[in-house]
Amino acid sequence: MTPNPATMTVQEAMDFAAVAKGYHFSMDREIGPIGWVDPDGVLCEDHPFRPTLDSAAAAMPERWCFSLERYETGYTISAHSWDMTKTVPTFEADTELLARWRLVVACMMAEKEVGDE
């Protein structure tokens, strides 16, 4: 099933971004969750991303331009690639943090779709 950025929580978006960047979550059958493992196989002490605006900015794929607007009831955010060949739909969210993380996922998915063609 394809993930829907418009309905993701911040945690779900951070997890999606981590997997897209090559991390995976390790589990042990006997003791349960172990933690996140980086692309080189090294166990991380914590999640690769934090629930912050800076971390969302760091996770954002390169060469994307976005527009964020604040309203009384929340935020809207949209983006396009620098060369205008890729766009993502406008997302709404209650907080800027949620809006930016949803946008990260949408841009990563758009990058993958173009790369798969």
Backbone as a printed PyTorch tensor [residue, N CA C, xyz], in Angstrom:
tensor([[[  0.8360,  -1.1790,   0.0000],
         [  0.0000,   0.0000,   0.0000],
         [  0.8840,   1.2470,   0.0000]],

        [[  0.5400,   2.1920,  -0.8500],
         [  1.3090,   3.4260,  -0.9620],
         [  0.9950,   4.3520,   0.2110]],

        [[  2.0110,   4.8750,   0.8850],
         [  1.7700,   5.7960,   1.9900],
         [  1.0980,   7.0840,   1.4980]],

        [[  0.2960,   7.6850,   2.3470],
         [ -0.3720,   8.9390,   2.0170],
         [  0.1940,  10.0350,   2.9060]],

        [[  1.0470,  10.9040,   2.3640],
         [  1.6370,  11.9650,   3.1840],
         [  0.5970,  12.8640,   3.8530]],

        [[ -0.5490,  13.0410,   3.2250],
         [ -1.5740,  13.9460,   3.7470],
         [ -2.1760,  13.4730,   5.0640]],

        [[ -2.0180,  12.1870,   5.3830],
         [ -2.6000,  11.6630,   6.6180],
         [ -1.5440,  11.2080,   7.6280]],

        [[ -0.2670,  11.3720,   7.2950],
         [  0.8040,  10.9140,   8.1810],
         [  0.9500,  11.8100,   9.4110]],

        [[  1.3880,  11.1760,  10.4930],
         [  1.7980,  11.9170,  11.6770],
         [  3.2670,  12.3130,  11.4940]],

        [[  3.7640,  13.1460,  12.3820],
         [  5.1820,  13.5160,  12.3200],
         [  6.0460,  12.2630,  12.4710]],

        [[  5.7060,  11.3880,  13.4210],
         [  6.4980,  10.1740,  13.6470],
         [  6.4970,   9.2780,  12.4120]],

        [[  5.3470,   9.0930,  11.7950],
         [  5.2710,   8.2640,  10.5900],
         [  6.1090,   8.8650,   9.4610]],

        [[  6.0770,  10.1800,   9.3300],
         [  6.8610,  10.8390,   8.2900],
         [  8.3550,  10.7150,   8.5660]],

        [[  8.7510,  10.8440,   9.8240],
         [ 10.1630,  10.6840,  10.1810],
         [ 10.6260,   9.2560,   9.8880]],

        [[  9.7940,   8.2750,  10.2070],
         [ 10.1390,   6.8750,   9.9320],
         [ 10.2790,   6.6380,   8.4240]],

        [[  9.3480,   7.1880,   7.6390],
         [  9.4160,   7.0510,   6.1820],
         [ 10.7210,   7.6560,   5.6570]],

        [[ 11.0530,   8.8530,   6.1350],
         [ 12.2760,   9.5310,   5.6900],
         [ 13.5170,   8.7250,   6.0550]],

        [[ 13.5180,   8.1580,   7.2530],
         [ 14.6760,   7.3570,   7.6780],
         [ 14.8740,   6.1620,   6.7510]],

        [[ 13.8030,   5.4590,   6.4480],
         [ 13.8940,   4.3020,   5.5490],
         [ 14.3270,   4.7480,   4.1510]],

        [[ 13.7840,   5.8620,   3.6840],
         [ 14.1540,   6.3820,   2.3570],
         [ 15.6290,   6.7570,   2.2930]],

        [[ 16.2070,   7.1480,   3.4220],
         [ 17.6290,   7.5200,   3.4700],
         [ 18.5400,   6.3260,   3.7470]],

        [[ 17.9520,   5.1020,   3.8010],
         [ 18.7740,   3.9050,   3.9260],
         [ 18.8420,   3.2990,   5.3160]],

        [[ 18.1350,   3.8600,   6.2840],
         [ 18.1130,   3.2960,   7.6260],
         [ 17.0670,   2.1800,   7.6850]],

        [[ 17.1990,   1.2980,   8.6520],
         [ 16.1470,   0.3180,   8.9050],
         [ 16.0250,   0.0920,  10.4070]],

        [[ 14.8320,  -0.3190,  10.8240],
         [ 14.5890,  -0.5620,  12.2410],
         [ 14.8170,  -2.0390,  12.5230]],

        [[ 15.6570,  -2.3190,  13.4840],
         [ 16.0340,  -3.6900,  13.8000],
         [ 15.2050,  -4.2270,  14.9720]],

        [[ 14.7440,  -5.4510,  14.7920],
         [ 13.9700,  -6.1300,  15.8370],
         [ 14.6420,  -7.4620,  16.1640]],

        [[ 14.5400,  -7.8760,  17.4030],
         [ 15.0120,  -9.1850,  17.8340],
         [ 13.7960,  -9.9950,  18.2600]],

        [[ 13.7120, -11.2350,  17.8220],
         [ 12.5360, -12.0630,  18.1330],
         [ 12.3390, -12.2660,  19.6320]],

        [[ 13.4130, -12.3090,  20.3700],
         [ 13.2990, -12.5890,  21.8000],
         [ 13.1890, -11.3370,  22.6560]],

        [[ 13.9660, -10.3070,  22.3420],
         [ 13.9650,  -9.1210,  23.2180],
         [ 13.1760,  -7.9470,  22.6500]],

        [[ 12.7180,  -8.0560,  21.3990],
         [ 11.9010,  -6.9830,  20.8170],
         [ 12.7220,  -5.9380,  20.0850]],

        [[ 12.2580,  -4.6800,  20.1230],
         [ 12.9250,  -3.6220,  19.3540],
         [ 14.3670,  -3.3870,  19.8100]],

        [[ 15.2470,  -3.2310,  18.8460],
         [ 16.6440,  -2.9370,  19.1540],
         [ 16.9430,  -1.4770,  18.8420]],

        [[ 16.5430,  -1.0010,  17.6610],
         [ 16.7670,   0.3970,  17.3020],
         [ 17.0450,   0.5680,  15.8230]],

        [[ 17.3260,   1.8010,  15.4620],
         [ 17.6000,   2.1520,  14.0780],
         [ 19.0410,   1.8220,  13.7190]],

        [[ 19.2230,   1.2770,  12.5200],
         [ 20.5500,   0.9170,  12.0150],
         [ 20.8070,   1.7610,  10.7760]],

        [[ 21.9840,   2.3950,  10.7240],
         [ 22.2870,   3.2800,   9.5860],
         [ 22.6650,   2.4720,   8.3470]],

        [[ 22.8160,   3.1470,   7.1990],
         [ 23.1230,   2.4280,   5.9490],
         [ 24.4180,   1.6170,   5.9950]],

        [[ 25.3360,   1.9550,   6.9130],
         [ 26.5910,   1.2160,   7.0390],
         [ 26.4940,   0.0570,   8.0290]],

        [[ 25.2970,  -0.1660,   8.5910],
         [ 25.1080,  -1.2680,   9.5240],
         [ 25.4010,  -0.9300,  10.9690]],

        [[ 25.5870,   0.3430,  11.2840],
         [ 25.8970,   0.7620,  12.6520],
         [ 24.6050,   1.0980,  13.3900]],

        [[ 24.4450,   0.5480,  14.5820],
         [ 23.2720,   0.8150,  15.4010],
         [ 23.2990,   2.2530,  15.9010]],

        [[ 22.2150,   2.9850,  15.6940],
         [ 22.1010,   4.3810,  16.1480],
         [ 21.5810,   4.4090,  17.5800]],

        [[ 21.9670,   5.4280,  18.3230],
         [ 21.4750,   5.5530,  19.6860],
         [ 20.0160,   5.9890,  19.7220]],

        [[ 19.5610,   6.6660,  18.6720],
         [ 18.1990,   7.1900,  18.6420],
         [ 17.7110,   7.2220,  17.1960]],

        [[ 16.5220,   7.7290,  17.0010],
         [ 15.9630,   7.8730,  15.6500],
         [ 16.8890,   8.7760,  14.8280]],

        [[ 17.0560,   8.4940,  13.5420],
         [ 17.9280,   9.3290,  12.7050],
         [ 17.4420,  10.7780,  12.5760]],

        [[ 16.1540,  11.0190,  12.7780],
         [ 15.5990,  12.3730,  12.6870],
         [ 14.9010,  12.7400,  13.9850]],

        [[ 14.8450,  14.0240,  14.2490],
         [ 14.1690,  14.5520,  15.4350],
         [ 12.8750,  15.2240,  14.9890]],

        [[ 11.8960,  15.3600,  15.8490],
         [ 10.6620,  16.0580,  15.4840],
         [ 10.8300,  17.5810,  15.5900]],

        [[ 11.7110,  18.1060,  14.7350],
         [ 11.9930,  19.5450,  14.7270],
         [ 11.9570,  20.0700,  13.2950]],

        [[ 11.8330,  21.3890,  13.1610],
         [ 11.8610,  22.0160,  11.8400],
         [ 13.2330,  21.8410,  11.1920]],

        [[ 14.3000,  21.9430,  11.9820],
         [ 15.6520,  21.7710,  11.4370],
         [ 15.8550,  20.3650,  10.8850]],

        [[ 15.3300,  19.3780,  11.5810],
         [ 15.4740,  18.0020,  11.1180],
         [ 14.6590,  17.7670,   9.8450]],

        [[ 13.4800,  18.3660,   9.7650],
         [ 12.6820,  18.2630,   8.5360],
         [ 13.4190,  18.9040,   7.3750]],

        [[ 14.0630,  20.0330,   7.6300],
         [ 14.8320,  20.7070,   6.5790],
         [ 16.0020,  19.8340,   6.1260]],

        [[ 16.6540,  19.1700,   7.0620],
         [ 17.7810,  18.2950,   6.7230],
         [ 17.3250,  17.0740,   5.9230]],

        [[ 16.1130,  16.6010,   6.1750],
         [ 15.5970,  15.4210,   5.4770],
         [ 15.0690,  15.7490,   4.0800]],

        [[ 14.7610,  17.0030,   3.8380],
         [ 14.1700,  17.4120,   2.5570],
         [ 15.1390,  17.1010,   1.4070]],

        [[ 14.6380,  16.4770,   0.3370],
         [ 15.5110,  16.2330,  -0.8160],
         [ 16.0630,  17.5580,  -1.3640]],

        [[ 17.2360,  17.4770,  -1.9530],
         [ 17.8770,  18.6810,  -2.4940],
         [ 17.1240,  19.2210,  -3.7020]],

        [[ 17.2510,  20.5140,  -3.9000],
         [ 16.7710,  21.2170,  -5.0900],
         [ 15.2450,  21.2550,  -5.1990]],

        [[ 14.5790,  21.4250,  -4.0670],
         [ 13.1260,  21.6220,  -4.0260],
         [ 12.8390,  23.0000,  -3.4490]],

        [[ 11.8660,  23.6760,  -4.0110],
         [ 11.4090,  24.9790,  -3.5230],
         [ 10.0220,  24.7810,  -2.9320]],

        [[  9.7670,  25.3820,  -1.7770],
         [  8.4390,  25.2010,  -1.1970],
         [  7.8340,  26.5310,  -0.7780]],

        [[  6.5400,  26.5040,  -0.6380],
         [  5.7790,  27.6680,  -0.2050],
         [  4.9470,  27.2580,   0.9990]],

        [[  5.0890,  27.9980,   2.0820],
         [  4.3540,  27.7170,   3.3090],
         [  3.5070,  28.9360,   3.6500]],

        [[  2.2430,  28.7010,   3.8990],
         [  1.3550,  29.7940,   4.2800],
         [  0.6690,  29.4550,   5.5890]],

        [[  0.5740,  30.4680,   6.4480],
         [ -0.0710,  30.2690,   7.7460],
         [ -1.4240,  30.9600,   7.7450]],

        [[ -2.4100,  30.2420,   8.2500],
         [ -3.7610,  30.7730,   8.3880],
         [ -4.1780,  30.6530,   9.8460]],

        [[ -5.3130,  31.2070,  10.1850],
         [ -5.8050,  31.1100,  11.5630],
         [ -6.0190,  29.6610,  11.9810]],

        [[ -6.3780,  28.8230,  11.0400],
         [ -6.7040,  27.4330,  11.3620],
         [ -5.5660,  26.4480,  11.1200]],

        [[ -4.4470,  26.9020,  10.5950],
         [ -3.3380,  25.9860,  10.3500],
         [ -2.4290,  26.4610,   9.2410]],

        [[ -1.8120,  25.5120,   8.5570],
         [ -0.8130,  25.7890,   7.5390],
         [ -1.1380,  25.0530,   6.2460]],

        [[ -0.7180,  25.6340,   5.1260],
         [ -0.7060,  24.9260,   3.8490],
         [  0.7180,  25.0010,   3.3200]],

        [[  1.1200,  23.9510,   2.6280],
         [  2.4820,  23.8880,   2.1070],
         [  2.4650,  23.1300,   0.7790]],

        [[  3.2610,  23.5750,  -0.1610],
         [  3.3940,  22.9020,  -1.4520],
         [  4.8270,  23.0750,  -1.9390]],

        [[  5.1810,  22.3200,  -2.9730],
         [  6.5660,  22.3960,  -3.4570],
         [  6.6620,  21.9900,  -4.9150]],

        [[  7.7920,  22.3930,  -5.5040],
         [  8.1470,  21.9560,  -6.8520],
         [  9.6620,  21.8580,  -6.9230]],

        [[ 10.1250,  21.0240,  -7.8440],
         [ 11.5740,  20.8920,  -8.0210],
         [ 12.1180,  22.1710,  -8.6370]],

        [[ 13.3850,  22.3950,  -8.4780],
         [ 14.0100,  23.6330,  -8.9410],
         [ 13.8210,  23.8420, -10.4380]],

        [[ 13.7600,  22.7430, -11.2060],
         [ 13.6140,  22.8600, -12.6600],
         [ 12.1600,  22.7320, -13.1200]],

        [[ 11.2440,  22.6870, -12.1640],
         [  9.7970,  22.6420, -12.4200],
         [  9.3360,  21.3500, -13.0970]],

        [[ 10.1290,  20.2950, -13.0570],
         [  9.7220,  19.0310, -13.6830],
         [  8.9070,  18.1580, -12.7370]],

        [[  8.9630,  18.4500, -11.4280],
         [  8.2300,  17.6680, -10.4340],
         [  7.4680,  18.6200,  -9.5180]],

        [[  6.2620,  18.2520,  -9.1820],
         [  5.4800,  19.0250,  -8.2120],
         [  4.8020,  18.0620,  -7.2490]],

        [[  4.4370,  18.5790,  -6.0960],
         [  3.6610,  17.8000,  -5.1400],
         [  2.4080,  18.6030,  -4.8050]],

        [[  1.3590,  17.9220,  -4.3960],
         [  0.1230,  18.6480,  -4.0800],
         [  0.2790,  19.5100,  -2.8280]],

        [[ -0.6710,  20.3770,  -2.6350],
         [ -0.6930,  21.2060,  -1.4360],
         [ -1.2190,  20.3870,  -0.2690]],

        [[ -0.5430,  20.4880,   0.8550],
         [ -0.9490,  19.7850,   2.0660],
         [ -1.3940,  20.7850,   3.1150]],

        [[ -2.3330,  20.3600,   3.9420],
         [ -2.7800,  21.1600,   5.0660],
         [ -2.3730,  20.4460,   6.3430]],

        [[ -2.0940,  21.2290,   7.3770],
         [ -1.7410,  20.6480,   8.6690],
         [ -2.0250,  21.6620,   9.7720]],

        [[ -2.1780,  21.1550,  10.9770],
         [ -2.4380,  22.0210,  12.1260],
         [ -1.2020,  22.7920,  12.5640]],

        [[ -0.0200,  22.2050,  12.3250],
         [  1.2160,  22.8450,  12.7650],
         [  2.2130,  22.9210,  11.6020]],

        [[  3.1470,  23.8410,  11.7060],
         [  4.1880,  23.9530,  10.6850],
         [  5.0510,  22.6950,  10.6620]],

        [[  5.3230,  22.1460,  11.8310],
         [  6.1420,  20.9350,  11.9030],
         [  5.5030,  19.7900,  11.1170]],

        [[  4.2280,  19.5730,  11.3250],
         [  3.5300,  18.5070,  10.6100],
         [  3.4910,  18.7920,   9.1090]],

        [[  3.2480,  20.0290,   8.7370],
         [  3.2150,  20.3990,   7.3180],
         [  4.5580,  20.1150,   6.6480]],

        [[  5.6350,  20.4980,   7.3030],
         [  6.9610,  20.2890,   6.6930],
         [  7.3310,  18.8100,   6.5910]],

        [[  7.0050,  18.0210,   7.6040],
         [  7.3260,  16.5940,   7.5280],
         [  6.4990,  15.8990,   6.4590]],

        [[  5.2330,  16.2840,   6.3130],
         [  4.4180,  15.7060,   5.2450],
         [  4.9980,  16.0650,   3.8810]],

        [[  5.5010,  17.2790,   3.7530],
         [  6.1020,  17.7060,   2.4930],
         [  7.3770,  16.9200,   2.1930]],

        [[  8.1710,  16.6510,   3.2120],
         [  9.3790,  15.8360,   3.0280],
         [  9.0160,  14.4940,   2.3900]],

        [[  8.0030,  13.8440,   2.9350],
         [  7.5820,  12.5410,   2.4120],
         [  7.1010,  12.6720,   0.9680]],

        [[  6.2700,  13.6670,   0.7020],
         [  5.7380,  13.8470,  -0.6550],
         [  6.8580,  14.0950,  -1.6640]],

        [[  7.8390,  14.8950,  -1.2870],
         [  8.9580,  15.1760,  -2.2010],
         [  9.8200,  13.9310,  -2.4100]],

        [[ 10.0430,  13.1690,  -1.3430],
         [ 10.8020,  11.9180,  -1.4900],
         [ 10.0710,  10.9550,  -2.4100]],

        [[  8.7570,  10.8700,  -2.2730],
         [  7.9760,   9.9800,  -3.1320],
         [  8.0260,  10.4580,  -4.5870]],

        [[  7.9680,  11.7660,  -4.8130],
         [  8.0490,  12.3040,  -6.1700],
         [  9.4140,  12.0210,  -6.7830]],

        [[ 10.4670,  12.1250,  -5.9860],
         [ 11.8170,  11.8190,  -6.4770],
         [ 11.8970,  10.3500,  -6.9040]],

        [[ 11.3440,   9.4590,  -6.1090],
         [ 11.3920,   8.0310,  -6.4040],
         [ 10.5900,   7.7170,  -7.6580]],

        [[  9.4120,   8.3060,  -7.8260],
         [  8.5870,   8.0550,  -8.9990],
         [  9.3150,   8.4330, -10.2730]],

        [[  9.9820,   9.5740, -10.2730],
         [ 10.7150,  10.0180, -11.4510],
         [ 11.9180,   9.1110, -11.6920]],

        [[ 12.5800,   8.6940, -10.6040],
         [ 13.7390,   7.8170, -10.7400],
         [ 13.3870,   6.4210, -11.2060]],

        [[ 12.1660,   5.9660, -10.9450],
         [ 11.7390,   4.6160, -11.3240],
         [ 11.3370,   4.5190, -12.7980]],

        [[ 11.0890,   5.6290, -13.4360],
         [ 10.5930,   5.6110, -14.8290],
         [ 11.6780,   5.2070, -15.8030]]])
